[in-house]
Amino acid sequence: MADDDAELRGLVRELVTLSRRFRGNAERLHPELSFVDYSLLSEMDARDGARAADLVGLYGLNKSTISRQVAALQRAGLVVREADPHDHRAQLLRPSDHGRELLARADALMYREVDTRTEGWAAEEVQALRGLLARYNTAAFAVAADTPDR
């Protein structure tokens, strides 16, 4: 069991390092986009619009935190609100044209960074890493879904 504990500690260290580096990369991508901004805009764009409640559940944050972040993005002209065609009581949040433009530039830089770090890797290695991270994130999402509201 001691070996398993050492492996777990090593994995946690690597995940913390990955998170720190990813956050550092994202925050230097564009002066107008913090890591949180980049993450929220990416999610809104990938979903072709998201309700604030979706973001609350996804990030495991409370409503007021998401509300403040979204309001700041809206003031910066990076997010627009639209009526949800499936629920007229709700609003969808989408990146504005300017938000999409910044997101596209940030994505291009992020993809280039990841491409540089995986240079020389076999396609199977990149697929394996992607698959393991997806599996880890799916498990993390399941645990968060079982956690009571904050």
Salt bridges, closest charged atoms under 4 A:
GLU32 OE1 - HIS98 NE2 3.22
GLU43 OE2 - ARG47 NE 2.68
ASP45 OD1 - ARG100 NE 3.51
ASP48 OD1 - ARG94 NH1 2.88
ASP54 OD1 - ARG51 NH2 3.06
GLU82 OE1 - ARG94 NE 2.57
ASP87 OD1 - ARG89 NE 3.04
GLU101 OE2 - ARG105 NH2 2.69
GLU113 OE1 - ARG28 NH2 3.18
GLU113 OE2 - ARG117 NE 2.94
